[in-house]
Amino acid sequence: MDTELKKLQDLLTFKQTEIENLKREAENYKEILSHFPGIIVVLNPNGIIEYINENGAKIIGYYSTEELIYQNWFEKCIPENIRDSLKFVFNKIIEGHIEEFKYYENLVETKFKTQKLIGWRNSYLKDAVGNITKVISYGTEISKDILRKDKVGELTKIFEVLPEAIHLIDREYIILYINETFKKWNILLGLSTDVIGKNIFNVFPFLSEKVREEYEEVFKTGEILITKEENRLKDKVIITETRKIPLFEKEKVSHIITFIREITNFLNF
């Protein structure tokens, strides 16, 4: 009997040691993640922050991760004007549509109400029956240094294969470049593709004065602007998310690249 008791005690001691080792290993991983140079955020299906690393919290202006844990990511960290479109993207990921959103860029709002453009790589975890239980996003800040005019040439090769409609204008609102998706959209909607060298507001007279004001704001402030818009074309209401991104020559905004992502799926090919 004493021998059996000794075996049981040894087994319990071994298991306790194993548990302690696992705890230490988990803490080590947590320590490594806390010093990741970008943002790591884990959200549950309701958008609640279950984890954010220390550097991630600092990037968006918070001194402690405790200020963010169990908060709603969209209410706390996403600008109000793009909140709905970001929730749409998040819900698509929760539904399992990860491929088109493996990489995504959007603005986040800091504690001080400034905004930063973050490029995200997204993934998820599933439970035993295949339901998505957590979305894990790794984000890095996109600085103005990579948005300089001399970078455009090397970026256009990428622009040609993106599903977003993209165009480039100068300070006179002259269109200097459009990608293949932009051309396809125009053909589908019965609009001209002969737009290079022409004023964007002459080519697309349905653009509102508000759009002109948005471009003026980006040229003036040098800040990225993300908006959600509705346009009626061919008896269809088309909802888009538009990102106006400034390009710099020295410290002055010289051009704006506009990315248009269609939300209503009328323009899928």
SULDAPE-V413656 format. One record per residue. N is the residue number from 1. RES is the residue in one letter. SS is DSSP state (~ for helix, > for strand, _ for the rest). NEAR is the number of other C-alpha atoms within 12 Angstrom. D_FIRST is the distance of its C-alpha to the first C-alpha in Angstrom with 2 decimals. Layout:
[[N & RES & SS & NEAR & D_FIRST] [N & RES & SS & NEAR & D_FIRST]]
//
This chain:
[[1 & M & _ & 7 & 0.00] [2 & D & ~ & 8 & 3.78] [3 & T & ~ & 9 & 5.33] [4 & E & ~ & 10 & 5.19] [5 & L & ~ & 11 & 6.22] [6 & K & ~ & 12 & 8.57] [7 & K & ~ & 13 & 9.92] [8 & L & ~ & 14 & 10.67] [9 & Q & ~ & 14 & 12.32] [10 & D & ~ & 14 & 14.22] [11 & L & ~ & 14 & 15.37] [12 & L & ~ & 14 & 16.61] [13 & T & ~ & 14 & 18.30] [14 & F & ~ & 14 & 19.92] [15 & K & ~ & 14 & 21.15] [16 & Q & ~ & 14 & 22.53] [17 & T & ~ & 14 & 24.31] [18 & E & ~ & 14 & 25.68] [19 & I & ~ & 14 & 27.01] [20 & E & ~ & 14 & 28.63] [21 & N & ~ & 14 & 30.23] [22 & L & ~ & 14 & 31.62] [23 & K & ~ & 14 & 33.01] [24 & R & ~ & 14 & 34.69] [25 & E & ~ & 14 & 36.09] [26 & A & ~ & 14 & 37.49] [27 & E & ~ & 14 & 39.07] [28 & N & ~ & 14 & 40.60] [29 & Y & ~ & 15 & 42.16] [30 & K & ~ & 18 & 43.41] [31 & E & ~ & 16 & 44.99] [32 & I & ~ & 16 & 46.68] [33 & L & ~ & 23 & 48.01] [34 & S & ~ & 24 & 49.30] [35 & H & _ & 20 & 51.66] [36 & F & _ & 23 & 52.95] [37 & P & _ & 19 & 56.77] [38 & G & _ & 27 & 57.50] [39 & I & > & 33 & 56.11] [40 & I & > & 38 & 52.82] [41 & V & > & 41 & 52.50] [42 & V & > & 33 & 50.04] [43 & L & > & 34 & 51.35] [44 & N & > & 29 & 49.79] [45 & P & _ & 27 & 51.96] [46 & N & _ & 22 & 53.78] [47 & G & _ & 35 & 54.88] [48 & I & > & 26 & 52.61] [49 & I & > & 31 & 51.66] [50 & E & > & 27 & 47.90] [51 & Y & > & 33 & 48.20] [52 & I & > & 39 & 51.07] [53 & N & _ & 37 & 50.89] [54 & E & ~ & 30 & 52.42] [55 & N & ~ & 28 & 55.36] [56 & G & ~ & 34 & 56.04] [57 & A & ~ & 35 & 56.33] [58 & K & ~ & 26 & 58.66] [59 & I & ~ & 34 & 60.87] [60 & I & _ & 38 & 61.67] [61 & G & _ & 25 & 62.20] [62 & Y & _ & 24 & 59.00] [63 & Y & _ & 18 & 57.46] [64 & S & _ & 20 & 53.99] [65 & T & ~ & 26 & 52.05] [66 & E & ~ & 17 & 51.15] [67 & E & ~ & 24 & 54.77] [68 & L & _ & 33 & 54.24] [69 & I & _ & 25 & 50.67] [70 & Y & _ & 22 & 50.71] [71 & Q & _ & 23 & 54.52] [72 & N & > & 24 & 56.48] [73 & W & ~ & 36 & 57.58] [74 & F & ~ & 31 & 60.87] [75 & E & ~ & 25 & 61.90] [76 & K & ~ & 27 & 60.90] [77 & C & ~ & 39 & 61.87] [78 & I & _ & 30 & 64.34] [79 & P & _ & 29 & 68.10] [80 & E & ~ & 22 & 69.26] [81 & N & ~ & 24 & 71.93] [82 & I & ~ & 29 & 69.46] [83 & R & ~ & 27 & 66.48] [84 & D & ~ & 23 & 67.11] [85 & S & ~ & 30 & 67.55] [86 & L & ~ & 32 & 64.34] [87 & K & ~ & 24 & 62.42] [88 & F & ~ & 22 & 63.96] [89 & V & ~ & 32 & 62.62] [90 & F & ~ & 36 & 59.14] [91 & N & ~ & 23 & 59.06] [92 & K & ~ & 23 & 60.13] [93 & I & ~ & 35 & 57.18] [94 & I & ~ & 30 & 54.80] [95 & E & _ & 21 & 56.36] [96 & G & _ & 25 & 55.52] [97 & H & _ & 19 & 59.00] [98 & I & _ & 24 & 57.84] [99 & E & ~ & 17 & 60.18] [100 & E & ~ & 19 & 63.34] [101 & F & ~ & 29 & 61.59] [102 & K & _ & 24 & 59.37] [103 & Y & > & 21 & 61.86] [104 & Y & > & 29 & 63.75] [105 & E & > & 31 & 65.83] [106 & N & > & 39 & 66.45] [107 & L & > & 38 & 67.34] [108 & V & > & 40 & 64.82] [109 & E & > & 28 & 65.92] [110 & T & _ & 27 & 64.76] [111 & K & _ & 23 & 64.08] [112 & F & _ & 16 & 67.67] [113 & K & _ & 17 & 69.13] [114 & T & _ & 18 & 70.13] [115 & Q & > & 28 & 69.26] [116 & K & > & 30 & 67.71] [117 & L & > & 34 & 67.72] [118 & I & > & 31 & 64.26] [119 & G & > & 24 & 63.54] [120 & W & > & 27 & 60.24] [121 & R & > & 27 & 57.97] [122 & N & > & 33 & 55.96] [123 & S & > & 30 & 52.81] [124 & Y & > & 31 & 50.24] [125 & L & > & 23 & 46.62] [126 & K & > & 19 & 45.68] [127 & D & _ & 10 & 42.80] [128 & A & _ & 8 & 40.95] [129 & V & _ & 8 & 43.88] [130 & G & _ & 13 & 46.57] [131 & N & _ & 17 & 47.86] [132 & I & > & 26 & 49.01] [133 & T & > & 25 & 47.02] [134 & K & > & 30 & 48.36] [135 & V & > & 40 & 51.48] [136 & I & > & 33 & 51.19] [137 & S & > & 37 & 54.50] [138 & Y & > & 31 & 55.35] [139 & G & > & 35 & 58.73] [140 & T & > & 29 & 61.19] [141 & E & > & 27 & 64.38] [142 & I & _ & 25 & 67.63] [143 & S & _ & 21 & 70.15] [144 & K & ~ & 24 & 73.93] [145 & D & ~ & 16 & 73.97] [146 & I & ~ & 19 & 73.04] [147 & L & ~ & 31 & 75.61] [148 & R & > & 27 & 78.67] [149 & K & ~ & 28 & 81.62] [150 & D & ~ & 17 & 81.42] [151 & K & ~ & 19 & 78.03] [152 & V & ~ & 25 & 79.45] [153 & G & ~ & 15 & 80.66] [154 & E & ~ & 14 & 77.24] [155 & L & ~ & 21 & 75.70] [156 & T & ~ & 22 & 78.14] [157 & K & ~ & 14 & 76.48] [158 & I & ~ & 17 & 73.34] [159 & F & ~ & 26 & 75.43] [160 & E & _ & 22 & 76.87] [161 & V & _ & 15 & 73.57] [162 & L & _ & 22 & 72.22] [163 & P & _ & 26 & 72.29] [164 & E & _ & 32 & 73.95] [165 & A & > & 32 & 77.73] [166 & I & > & 36 & 78.74] [167 & H & > & 36 & 82.07] [168 & L & > & 40 & 83.44] [169 & I & > & 33 & 86.36] [170 & D & > & 31 & 88.32] [171 & R & _ & 27 & 89.74] [172 & E & _ & 21 & 92.68] [173 & Y & _ & 30 & 90.32] [174 & I & > & 25 & 91.38] [175 & I & > & 29 & 88.86] [176 & L & > & 26 & 88.18] [177 & Y & > & 34 & 85.30] [178 & I & > & 35 & 83.55] [179 & N & _ & 32 & 80.68] [180 & E & ~ & 23 & 80.52] [181 & T & ~ & 29 & 78.53] [182 & F & ~ & 33 & 81.22] [183 & K & ~ & 26 & 83.90] [184 & K & ~ & 23 & 82.07] [185 & W & ~ & 29 & 81.69] [186 & N & ~ & 23 & 85.41] [187 & I & ~ & 16 & 86.37] [188 & L & ~ & 18 & 84.19] [189 & L & _ & 22 & 85.75] [190 & G & _ & 13 & 89.28] [191 & L & _ & 19 & 89.61] [192 & S & _ & 21 & 91.32] [193 & T & _ & 26 & 89.48] [194 & D & _ & 19 & 92.51] [195 & V & _ & 26 & 91.29] [196 & I & _ & 22 & 91.16] [197 & G & _ & 20 & 93.65] [198 & K & _ & 22 & 94.12] [199 & N & > & 23 & 93.30] [200 & I & ~ & 32 & 90.13] [201 & F & ~ & 21 & 91.73] [202 & N & ~ & 19 & 94.75] [203 & V & ~ & 20 & 92.66] [204 & F & _ & 26 & 90.35] [205 & P & _ & 15 & 92.56] [206 & F & _ & 17 & 89.96] [207 & L & _ & 21 & 87.88] [208 & S & _ & 18 & 88.09] [209 & E & ~ & 13 & 89.35] [210 & K & ~ & 14 & 85.79] [211 & V & ~ & 28 & 84.79] [212 & R & ~ & 23 & 87.62] [213 & E & ~ & 15 & 86.41] [214 & E & ~ & 29 & 82.88] [215 & Y & ~ & 39 & 84.28] [216 & E & ~ & 26 & 86.38] [217 & E & ~ & 22 & 83.31] [218 & V & ~ & 30 & 81.41] [219 & F & ~ & 31 & 84.46] [220 & K & ~ & 22 & 84.84] [221 & T & ~ & 20 & 81.27] [222 & G & _ & 29 & 79.67] [223 & E & _ & 30 & 76.61] [224 & I & _ & 37 & 74.99] [225 & L & > & 36 & 75.70] [226 & I & > & 39 & 73.63] [227 & T & > & 32 & 75.14] [228 & K & > & 30 & 74.78] [229 & E & > & 27 & 78.06] [230 & E & > & 22 & 79.62] [231 & N & > & 23 & 82.67] [232 & R & > & 17 & 84.55] [233 & L & > & 20 & 85.86] [234 & K & _ & 12 & 87.16] [235 & D & _ & 9 & 86.12] [236 & K & > & 14 & 82.51] [237 & V & > & 17 & 80.63] [238 & I & > & 24 & 78.79] [239 & I & > & 23 & 76.12] [240 & T & > & 28 & 75.35] [241 & E & > & 32 & 73.39] [242 & T & > & 32 & 75.64] [243 & R & > & 37 & 74.75] [244 & K & > & 40 & 77.70] [245 & I & > & 42 & 76.75] [246 & P & > & 41 & 79.24] [247 & L & > & 35 & 80.22] [248 & F & > & 30 & 81.59] [249 & E & > & 23 & 84.39] [250 & K & _ & 14 & 83.79] [251 & E & _ & 17 & 82.91] [252 & K & > & 22 & 84.96] [253 & V & > & 30 & 83.83] [254 & S & > & 30 & 86.02] [255 & H & > & 35 & 84.47] [256 & I & > & 41 & 81.98] [257 & I & > & 43 & 79.69] [258 & T & > & 38 & 78.87] [259 & F & > & 33 & 75.85] [260 & I & > & 34 & 76.05] [261 & R & > & 37 & 73.01] [262 & E & > & 32 & 73.86] [263 & I & _ & 26 & 71.49] [264 & T & _ & 20 & 73.18] [265 & N & _ & 15 & 72.86] [266 & F & _ & 20 & 76.51] [267 & L & _ & 27 & 77.14] [268 & N & _ & 17 & 74.37] [269 & F & _ & 11 & 75.71]]
//
